[in-house]
Amino acid sequence: MALNHTYDARLAHQETAVGAGAQLLLLALLGTAIGLGPAGWLTGLAFGIATWAVLNRALRRSQPLSFGVANRVTLGRAILVGGVTALVADSFESSPPVTLFVGLTAVALILDGVDGKVARRTGTSSALGARFDMEVDAFLILVLSVYVAMALGPWVLLIGAMRYAFVAAARVLPWLNGPLAPSMARKTVAALQGIVLLVAAAGILPHAVNFALVLLALGLLTWSFGRDINWLWRAGARGGHPAWPSAAVPEARPERPVEVSGAARGSS
């Protein structure tokens, strides 16, 4: 789509409508392939409708000149996450094929490293794109934690819920909304959550090994959040922003904002 000099709501809504249609098509394909049950259908449709509504609202508020190629990649990831969500919901009634579940999840995780590079190369980086990418990542981790929790125990849900608990806390503790400096450690821990949960979901390793790996991932995530919370608290207490710990280095994806609001923090 060619860049315009003004926001065109009609073109933006066409993009999201295509995404909603693709989500419905994916659910139909899953229904045909594995006989997706009512829980899977309803959950998948709810995810698709919510994504369409929230994205349209964000577009109206930010009014970008173009939807952008990078956002299309993120929208494609969101569609895959919708399919994964439907499979997880359906797994409470029947077991979805592991290869299908792992395949959809793996592609969604791999594409997480694509949309940012596309944004940088096309010069279309934006706060909307970064937030869209972040929310898709966080929801995928939440869904994966639900799936893995069925095998390893409800404590795994802490991985998916931690980011949302942080955002909720920021609504009553304004200092949590302070800016966070880029951190390779934070980015690495975030990426590790998806990889470990996918390995555990695949069931290729013994139960004890999966338990230990997921527990380690949770421990690292807790450390990452704790470090950021401590830094934000010190910044708020001093009325400024103290120097970030020397261990922090620029993120591997510089196309993302240099500072990230604490409440907009990703899954790590």
C-alpha positions in Angstrom: 0.0 0.0 0.0 1.5 3.3 -1.0 2.2 5.9 1.7 -0.3 8.7 1.9 0.2 12.2 3.4 -3.0 11.9 5.5 -4.7 9.2 7.5 -7.2 7.2 5.4 -9.5 5.4 7.8 -11.0 3.4 5.0 -7.7 1.8 3.9 -6.8 1.1 7.5 -10.1 -0.6 8.1 -9.6 -2.7 5.0 -6.4 -4.0 6.4 -8.0 -5.0 9.7 -11.0 -6.5 7.9 -8.7 -8.7 5.8 -7.0 -9.8 9.0 -10.4 -10.7 10.5 -11.2 -12.7 7.4 -7.9 -14.5 7.5 -8.6 -15.4 11.1 -11.9 -16.9 10.2 -10.3 -18.8 7.3 -7.7 -20.2 9.7 -10.3 -21.4 12.1 -12.3 -23.0 9.3 -9.1 -24.8 8.1 -8.5 -26.0 11.7 -12.1 -27.1 12.0 -11.8 -29.1 8.8 -8.5 -30.6 9.7 -9.1 -31.6 13.3 -12.8 -31.0 13.9 -12.4 -27.9 16.1 -15.0 -28.1 18.9 -17.4 -25.3 20.2 -14.8 -24.1 22.8 -12.1 -23.7 20.1 -14.5 -22.0 17.7 -15.9 -19.6 20.3 -12.5 -18.7 21.7 -10.9 -18.2 18.3 -13.8 -16.0 17.2 -13.6 -14.0 20.4 -9.9 -13.5 19.9 -10.4 -12.4 16.3 -13.2 -9.9 17.1 -11.2 -8.5 20.0 -8.1 -8.0 17.9 -10.1 -6.3 15.1 -11.8 -4.0 17.6 -8.7 -3.0 19.6 -6.6 -2.5 16.5 -9.2 -0.3 14.8 -9.4 1.8 17.9 -5.6 2.1 18.1 -5.5 3.1 14.4 -8.1 5.8 14.9 -6.2 7.2 17.9 -2.7 7.2 16.3 -3.8 7.8 12.7 -0.7 6.5 10.9 0.0 7.5 7.3 0.0 3.9 6.3 -0.8 0.5 8.0 2.7 -0.6 7.1 4.3 -3.8 6.0 5.7 -4.5 9.5 2.2 -4.2 11.0 1.0 -6.7 8.4 3.6 -9.2 9.6 2.5 -8.6 13.2 -1.1 -9.0 12.1 -0.2 -12.3 10.5 1.4 -13.4 13.8 -1.8 -12.3 15.6 -3.8 -14.6 13.3 -1.5 -17.5 14.1 -1.9 -16.7 17.8 -5.6 -16.8 17.3 -5.3 -20.3 15.9 -3.1 -21.4 18.8 -5.6 -19.9 21.2 -8.4 -21.9 19.6 -6.4 -25.1 19.8 -5.6 -24.5 23.5 -9.3 -23.9 24.3 -10.2 -27.0 22.3 -7.6 -29.1 24.2 -9.8 -29.0 27.3 -12.2 -31.2 25.4 -9.9 -33.1 23.1 -6.1 -33.2 22.4 -5.1 -31.3 19.3 -2.3 -32.8 17.1 0.9 -31.8 18.7 2.6 -31.2 15.4 -0.1 -28.8 14.3 0.1 -26.9 17.6 3.8 -26.8 17.7 4.0 -25.7 14.0 1.6 -22.8 14.4 3.4 -21.7 17.6 6.9 -22.0 16.1 6.0 -19.9 13.1 4.4 -17.2 15.3 7.6 -17.1 17.5 9.9 -17.0 14.5 8.0 -14.2 12.9 8.5 -12.2 16.1 12.0 -11.5 14.8 10.8 -10.4 11.3 8.3 -7.6 11.9 10.9 -5.4 13.7 13.5 -5.8 10.9 10.9 -5.0 8.3 9.9 -1.9 10.2 13.5 -0.7 10.4 14.3 -1.4 6.7 11.1 0.2 5.4 11.3 3.2 7.8 7.9 2.5 9.2 8.8 2.1 12.9 6.0 3.5 15.2 4.8 3.4 18.7 1.7 1.6 17.5 3.7 -1.1 15.8 5.9 -1.7 18.8 2.9 -1.9 21.1 1.0 -4.2 18.7 4.0 -6.5 18.6 4.3 -6.4 22.3 0.7 -7.3 23.0 0.8 -10.2 20.5 3.9 -11.5 22.2 2.4 -11.2 25.7 -0.8 -13.0 24.7 1.0 -15.8 23.1 3.0 -16.4 26.2 -0.2 -16.4 28.3 -1.8 -18.9 26.0 1.2 -21.2 26.0 1.4 -21.0 29.8 -2.2 -22.2 30.0 -1.5 -25.1 27.8 1.7 -26.1 29.6 0.0 -25.7 33.0 -2.3 -28.6 32.2 0.7 -30.9 32.3 3.0 -29.2 34.8 0.7 -27.5 37.2 -1.1 -24.2 37.7 2.1 -22.4 38.8 3.1 -22.2 35.1 0.3 -19.6 34.7 2.6 -17.1 36.6 4.7 -16.8 33.4 1.8 -15.6 31.3 0.1 -13.6 34.0 3.1 -11.7 35.3 3.1 -9.0 32.6 -0.7 -8.4 33.0 -0.3 -8.2 36.8 2.4 -5.6 36.2 0.2 -3.5 34.0 -2.7 -3.7 36.5 -0.4 -2.6 39.3 0.8 0.3 37.2 -2.8 1.6 37.2 -2.6 2.2 41.0 1.1 2.8 41.3 2.0 5.6 38.8 5.7 5.3 39.3 5.5 1.9 37.4 4.7 3.9 34.3 8.2 5.4 34.2 10.4 4.8 31.1 12.6 1.8 31.0 15.9 1.8 29.2 16.6 -0.8 26.6 18.0 -4.1 28.0 19.4 -7.1 26.2 18.8 -9.1 29.4 15.1 -8.2 29.4 14.8 -9.1 25.7 16.7 -12.4 26.1 14.5 -13.5 29.1 11.4 -12.6 27.1 12.5 -14.7 24.1 13.4 -17.6 26.4 9.8 -17.8 27.8 8.3 -18.7 24.4 11.1 -21.1 23.5 10.9 -23.0 26.8 7.1 -23.1 26.8 7.1 -24.4 23.2 9.6 -27.2 24.1 7.5 -28.2 27.1 4.3 -28.2 25.0 5.9 -30.4 22.4 6.5 -33.1 25.0 9.8 -34.2 23.5 11.7 -34.1 26.8 11.0 -36.0 30.0 8.5 -34.5 32.4 11.2 -33.8 35.0 13.3 -31.9 32.5 10.3 -29.9 31.3 9.5 -29.0 34.9 13.0 -27.8 35.6 13.2 -25.8 32.4 9.9 -24.0 32.9 10.7 -23.4 36.5 14.1 -21.8 35.5 12.3 -19.7 32.9 9.9 -18.5 35.6 12.8 -17.7 37.9 14.5 -15.6 35.2 11.2 -13.8 34.4 10.7 -13.0 38.1 14.3 -11.6 38.3 13.7 -9.5 35.2 10.5 -8.0 36.5 12.0 -7.5 39.9 15.0 -5.7 38.4 12.8 -3.3 36.4 10.4 -2.7 39.3 13.3 -1.9 41.6 14.8 0.5 39.1 11.4 2.2 38.5 10.9 2.5 42.3 14.3 4.2 42.8 13.6 6.5 39.9 10.3 7.5 41.3 11.7 7.9 44.9 14.5 10.2 43.6 12.2 12.2 41.4 14.3 11.3 38.4 15.8 8.4 36.4 19.0 6.9 37.9 21.5 5.5 35.5 20.6 2.1 34.3 22.7 -0.8 35.6 25.9 -1.2 33.6 24.9 -4.7 32.5 22.1 -3.3 30.3 23.0 -2.9 26.7 20.9 -1.8 23.7 18.3 -4.3 22.6 19.0 -6.5 19.6 16.1 -4.9 17.8 16.9 -1.1 17.7 13.8 -0.4 15.6 11.8 -0.5 18.8 11.4 2.6 21.0 14.6 3.5 22.9 12.5 3.9 26.0 9.6 1.7 27.0 7.0 2.7 29.4 6.9 0.4 32.4 3.2 -0.3 32.0 3.7 -1.1 28.3 6.4 -3.6 29.2 6.5 -6.8 27.2 6.4 -10.2 28.6 9.7 -9.7 30.5 
